[in-house]
Amino acid sequence: MAKGTKYDQQFKENAVRYRLDHPEFTLKKAAENLGISDSALKTWLRAAREHEGCVPTRGSGNYSSDEAKEIARLQRELRDTKDALEILKKAISILGK
């Protein structure tokens, strides 16, 4: 499919289920069978592992509970903090030379 194609929640979950139900296929072959890129399938599989089998829809704002919303917020905050730390480490290594 074309770059930027949006897939609905059900399609993503079905794609993840298909991949898990067919371990005999490589990731690339499973994605090909589904008509999607292997990178999209890999991303959805990772998201499903991180979110207890559910593939979250980016920016949907639909959380199953206040706790899930807080977890998502904390994950974003942690990611942003790690990114900032990495930038600082690189700056220090450049200035230290």
C-alpha positions in Angstrom: 0.0 0.0 0.0 1.0 3.6 -0.4 3.1 5.4 2.2 0.9 7.1 4.8 -2.0 4.6 4.5 -4.1 4.6 7.6 -5.2 1.3 9.0 -8.1 0.9 11.5 -7.7 -0.7 14.9 -9.3 -3.9 13.8 -7.0 -4.4 10.8 -3.9 -3.8 13.0 -5.1 -6.3 15.6 -6.0 -8.9 12.9 -2.6 -8.4 11.3 -0.9 -9.0 14.7 -3.0 -12.1 15.3 -2.3 -13.4 11.8 1.5 -13.1 12.4 1.3 -14.8 15.8 -0.9 -17.6 14.4 1.5 -18.2 11.5 5.0 -18.6 13.0 6.0 -20.6 9.9 6.1 -17.4 7.9 8.9 -14.9 8.1 7.8 -11.4 9.2 8.4 -10.2 5.6 6.2 -13.0 4.2 3.4 -12.5 6.7 3.4 -8.7 5.9 3.4 -9.5 2.1 0.5 -11.8 2.6 -1.4 -9.0 4.4 -0.5 -6.4 1.8 1.4 -4.2 4.2 5.0 -3.3 4.8 7.1 -5.4 7.1 8.1 -2.3 9.1 4.4 -1.6 9.8 3.8 -5.1 11.0 6.9 -5.1 13.1 5.7 -1.8 14.7 2.3 -3.2 15.5 3.8 -6.4 17.0 6.0 -4.3 19.3 3.1 -2.1 20.3 0.9 -5.2 21.0 3.6 -6.6 23.3 3.9 -3.3 25.1 0.2 -2.9 25.5 -1.0 -6.3 26.5 -2.1 -7.5 23.1 -3.8 -4.3 22.0 -2.4 -2.2 19.2 -3.0 1.4 20.2 -4.0 3.9 17.5 -1.7 6.8 17.5 -3.2 10.0 18.7 -6.6 8.4 19.2 -6.8 9.5 22.8 -9.0 6.5 23.5 -7.8 4.9 26.6 -9.4 2.0 28.4 -9.0 3.7 31.8 -7.5 6.6 33.5 -4.6 4.3 34.5 -3.9 3.5 30.8 -3.9 7.2 30.0 -1.5 7.9 32.8 0.8 5.1 31.6 0.8 6.5 28.1 1.7 9.9 29.4 4.5 8.5 31.6 5.8 6.5 28.6 5.9 9.7 26.5 7.6 11.6 29.3 10.2 8.8 29.7 10.9 8.7 26.0 11.3 12.5 25.8 13.7 12.4 28.8 15.7 9.6 27.3 16.0 11.6 24.0 17.1 14.7 26.0 19.7 12.7 27.9 21.1 11.2 24.7 21.5 14.7 23.2 23.3 15.9 26.3 25.6 12.9 26.3 26.5 13.6 22.6 27.1 17.3 23.4 29.3 16.4 26.3 31.3 14.0 24.3 31.8 16.6 21.5 32.8 19.4 24.0 35.0 17.0 25.9 37.3 16.4 22.9 
